[in-house]
């Protein structure tokens, strides 16, 4: 599966914020209700909602509604795509240099 540059940017932009990285680390222990994330992170509800939207839009996190609360967890598929993407864009091509014929 080849991702566009835009899709790659969305994935990695979602992890370019300290709060979102902290949320991702918290979710490594399993699904969690937004109310517990709010307590642990000491963020306002609108700020948490913004961060969760960014993480969900990237595909790294999924949410499900239960009653009035959202429950979030890491998407195994989204995480695999991010890992594969990082491997792909950091792979060094050892082919001959085309600019100086070496």
LOMARKE-481243 format. One record per residue: x, z, y of N, C-alpha, C in turn. Coordinates in nm, 2 decimals. Example, Ala and Ser with C-alpha at 12.3 -4.5 7.8 and 13.67 -1.06 7.14 Angstrom:
BEGIN
[pt [1.32,0.78,-0.57],[1.23,0.78,-0.45],[1.32,0.78,-0.33]]
[pt [1.28,0.71,-0.22],[1.37,0.71,-0.11],[1.29,0.79,0.00]]
//
This chain:
BEGIN
[pt [0.08,0.00,-0.12],[0.00,0.00,0.00],[0.09,0.00,0.12]]
[pt [0.08,-0.10,0.20],[0.16,-0.11,0.32],[0.08,-0.07,0.44]]
[pt [0.13,0.02,0.52],[0.06,0.07,0.64],[0.11,-0.01,0.76]]
[pt [0.02,-0.02,0.86],[0.06,-0.08,0.98],[0.15,0.02,1.07]]
[pt [0.22,-0.03,1.16],[0.29,0.06,1.25],[0.20,0.16,1.32]]
[pt [0.08,0.12,1.35],[-0.02,0.21,1.42],[-0.05,0.32,1.32]]
[pt [-0.08,0.29,1.20],[-0.12,0.39,1.10],[0.00,0.49,1.07]]
[pt [0.12,0.44,1.07],[0.23,0.52,1.05],[0.25,0.62,1.17]]
[pt [0.23,0.57,1.29],[0.24,0.65,1.41],[0.13,0.76,1.41]]
[pt [0.01,0.73,1.36],[-0.10,0.83,1.36],[-0.06,0.94,1.26]]
[pt [0.00,0.91,1.15],[0.03,1.01,1.05],[0.14,1.10,1.10]]
[pt [0.25,1.04,1.16],[0.35,1.13,1.20],[0.33,1.20,1.34]]
[pt [0.24,1.14,1.42],[0.20,1.21,1.54],[0.12,1.33,1.51]]
[pt [0.05,1.33,1.40],[-0.03,1.45,1.37],[0.06,1.57,1.33]]
[pt [0.18,1.54,1.30],[0.28,1.65,1.26],[0.38,1.68,1.37]]
[pt [0.35,1.62,1.49],[0.45,1.64,1.60],[0.40,1.75,1.70]]
[pt [0.33,1.84,1.65],[0.28,1.96,1.73],[0.30,2.08,1.65]]
[pt [0.35,2.18,1.71],[0.38,2.31,1.64],[0.26,2.37,1.58]]
[pt [0.15,2.37,1.65],[0.03,2.43,1.60],[-0.02,2.35,1.47]]
[pt [-0.02,2.22,1.48],[-0.06,2.14,1.36],[0.03,2.16,1.24]]
[pt [0.16,2.18,1.26],[0.25,2.21,1.15],[0.21,2.34,1.10]]
[pt [0.19,2.44,1.18],[0.15,2.57,1.13],[0.02,2.57,1.05]]
[pt [-0.08,2.49,1.10],[-0.21,2.47,1.03],[-0.18,2.41,0.89]]
[pt [-0.10,2.31,0.89],[-0.06,2.24,0.76],[0.00,2.34,0.67]]
[pt [0.09,2.42,0.72],[0.16,2.52,0.63],[0.06,2.63,0.58]]
[pt [-0.03,2.67,0.66],[-0.14,2.76,0.62],[-0.22,2.70,0.51]]
[pt [-0.25,2.58,0.52],[-0.34,2.51,0.42],[-0.27,2.48,0.29]]
[pt [-0.14,2.50,0.29],[-0.06,2.48,0.16],[-0.11,2.59,0.06]]
[pt [-0.17,2.69,0.10],[-0.22,2.80,0.01],[-0.36,2.77,-0.04]]
[pt [-0.42,2.65,0.00],[-0.55,2.62,-0.04],[-0.65,2.60,0.07]]
[pt [-0.77,2.56,0.04],[-0.88,2.54,0.14],[-0.90,2.67,0.22]]
[pt [-0.93,2.65,0.34],[-0.96,2.76,0.43],[-1.07,2.73,0.53]]
[pt [-1.15,2.82,0.56],[-1.26,2.81,0.66],[-1.20,2.81,0.80]]
[pt [-1.26,2.73,0.89],[-1.21,2.72,1.03],[-1.21,2.86,1.09]]
[pt [-1.30,2.95,1.05],[-1.31,3.08,1.11],[-1.18,3.16,1.08]]
[pt [-1.13,3.14,0.96],[-1.00,3.21,0.92],[-0.88,3.15,0.99]]
[pt [-0.88,3.02,1.01],[-0.78,2.95,1.09],[-0.78,3.01,1.23]]
[pt [-0.90,3.02,1.29],[-0.91,3.07,1.43],[-0.84,3.21,1.44]]
[pt [-0.87,3.30,1.34],[-0.82,3.43,1.34],[-0.67,3.43,1.33]]
[pt [-0.62,3.35,1.24],[-0.47,3.35,1.21],[-0.39,3.29,1.32]]
[pt [-0.45,3.19,1.39],[-0.37,3.11,1.49],[-0.39,3.16,1.63]]
[pt [-0.49,3.24,1.65],[-0.52,3.29,1.79],[-0.54,3.17,1.89]]
[pt [-0.62,3.07,1.84],[-0.65,2.96,1.93],[-0.80,2.96,1.97]]
[pt [-0.83,2.89,2.07],[-0.97,2.88,2.10],[-1.04,2.78,2.01]]
[pt [-1.17,2.79,1.99],[-1.24,2.70,1.90],[-1.22,2.56,1.94]]
[pt [-1.23,2.52,2.07],[-1.21,2.38,2.11],[-1.07,2.33,2.08]]
[pt [-0.97,2.42,2.09],[-0.83,2.38,2.07],[-0.82,2.35,1.92]]
[pt [-0.87,2.45,1.84],[-0.86,2.43,1.69],[-0.93,2.30,1.65]]
[pt [-1.05,2.28,1.70],[-1.12,2.15,1.67],[-1.04,2.03,1.70]]
[pt [-0.97,2.03,1.82],[-0.89,1.91,1.85],[-0.78,1.89,1.75]]
[pt [-0.71,2.00,1.71],[-0.60,1.99,1.62],[-0.65,1.94,1.48]]
[pt [-0.77,1.99,1.44],[-0.82,1.95,1.31],[-0.87,1.81,1.31]]
[pt [-0.92,1.76,1.42],[-0.96,1.62,1.43],[-0.83,1.53,1.42]]
[pt [-0.72,1.57,1.48],[-0.60,1.49,1.47],[-0.55,1.49,1.33]]
[pt [-0.55,1.60,1.26],[-0.51,1.61,1.12],[-0.60,1.53,1.03]]
[pt [-0.73,1.54,1.05],[-0.82,1.47,0.97],[-0.81,1.32,0.99]]
[pt [-0.80,1.28,1.12],[-0.79,1.14,1.15],[-0.67,1.07,1.08]]
[pt [-0.56,1.16,1.07],[-0.44,1.11,1.01],[-0.45,1.09,0.85]]
[pt [-0.55,1.15,0.80],[-0.57,1.15,0.65],[-0.50,1.26,0.58]]
[pt [-0.42,1.34,0.65],[-0.35,1.45,0.58],[-0.43,1.57,0.55]]
[pt [-0.54,1.59,0.62],[-0.63,1.70,0.59],[-0.77,1.65,0.58]]
[pt [-0.85,1.71,0.49],[-0.99,1.68,0.48],[-1.07,1.80,0.51]]
[pt [-1.19,1.77,0.56],[-1.28,1.88,0.59],[-1.42,1.87,0.52]]
[pt [-1.48,1.98,0.49],[-1.62,1.97,0.44],[-1.70,2.08,0.50]]
[pt [-1.82,2.05,0.53],[-1.91,2.14,0.60],[-1.98,2.23,0.50]]
[pt [-1.98,2.36,0.53],[-2.06,2.45,0.44],[-2.13,2.54,0.54]]
[pt [-2.26,2.53,0.55],[-2.34,2.61,0.64],[-2.30,2.56,0.78]]
[pt [-2.26,2.66,0.87],[-2.22,2.63,1.00],[-2.07,2.61,1.02]]
[pt [-1.99,2.63,0.91],[-1.85,2.63,0.92],[-1.79,2.51,0.84]]
[pt [-1.68,2.47,0.90],[-1.60,2.36,0.83],[-1.49,2.43,0.75]]
[pt [-1.47,2.37,0.63],[-1.36,2.42,0.54],[-1.26,2.31,0.53]]
[pt [-1.13,2.34,0.55],[-1.03,2.24,0.55],[-0.93,2.26,0.44]]
[pt [-0.87,2.14,0.39],[-0.77,2.15,0.29],[-0.68,2.03,0.31]]
[pt [-0.56,2.04,0.25],[-0.47,1.92,0.25],[-0.52,1.82,0.16]]
[pt [-0.51,1.69,0.20],[-0.55,1.58,0.12],[-0.43,1.54,0.03]]
[pt [-0.44,1.55,-0.10],[-0.33,1.51,-0.18],[-0.29,1.36,-0.16]]
[pt [-0.40,1.28,-0.15],[-0.37,1.14,-0.13],[-0.31,1.11,0.00]]
[pt [-0.35,1.18,0.11],[-0.30,1.16,0.24],[-0.15,1.21,0.25]]
[pt [-0.12,1.32,0.18],[0.01,1.37,0.18],[0.11,1.27,0.10]]
[pt [0.06,1.22,-0.01],[0.14,1.12,-0.08],[0.17,1.00,0.00]]
[pt [0.07,0.95,0.07],[0.09,0.83,0.16],[0.19,0.86,0.26]]
[pt [0.19,0.98,0.32],[0.29,1.02,0.43],[0.43,1.02,0.37]]
[pt [0.44,1.08,0.25],[0.57,1.09,0.18],[0.62,0.95,0.15]]
[pt [0.54,0.87,0.09],[0.58,0.73,0.06],[0.62,0.65,0.18]]
[pt [0.54,0.67,0.29],[0.57,0.61,0.42],[0.70,0.65,0.47]]
[pt [0.73,0.78,0.47],[0.86,0.82,0.52],[0.98,0.76,0.44]]
[pt [0.96,0.76,0.30],[1.06,0.69,0.22],[1.08,0.55,0.26]]
[pt [0.97,0.48,0.28],[0.98,0.34,0.31],[1.05,0.31,0.45]]
[pt [1.01,0.38,0.55],[1.07,0.35,0.68],[1.21,0.41,0.70]]
[pt [1.25,0.49,0.61],[1.39,0.55,0.62],[1.48,0.48,0.52]]
[pt [1.43,0.39,0.43],[1.52,0.32,0.34],[1.62,0.23,0.41]]
[pt [1.74,0.24,0.37],[1.85,0.16,0.43],[1.86,0.03,0.34]]
[pt [1.85,-0.08,0.40],[1.87,-0.21,0.34],[2.02,-0.24,0.33]]
[pt [2.08,-0.24,0.22],[2.22,-0.26,0.20],[2.26,-0.41,0.20]]
[pt [2.18,-0.50,0.24],[2.21,-0.64,0.24],[2.31,-0.68,0.34]]
[pt [2.36,-0.80,0.33],[2.47,-0.84,0.42],[2.42,-0.84,0.57]]
[pt [2.51,-0.82,0.66],[2.48,-0.82,0.80],[2.46,-0.97,0.84]]
[pt [2.35,-1.00,0.90],[2.31,-1.13,0.94],[2.36,-1.17,1.08]]
[pt [2.40,-1.07,1.15],[2.44,-1.09,1.29],[2.59,-1.14,1.30]]
[pt [2.67,-1.10,1.20],[2.81,-1.13,1.22],[2.87,-1.19,1.09]]
[pt [2.78,-1.23,0.99],[2.82,-1.29,0.87],[2.92,-1.21,0.78]]
[pt [2.90,-1.08,0.78],[2.98,-1.00,0.69],[2.91,-0.96,0.57]]
//
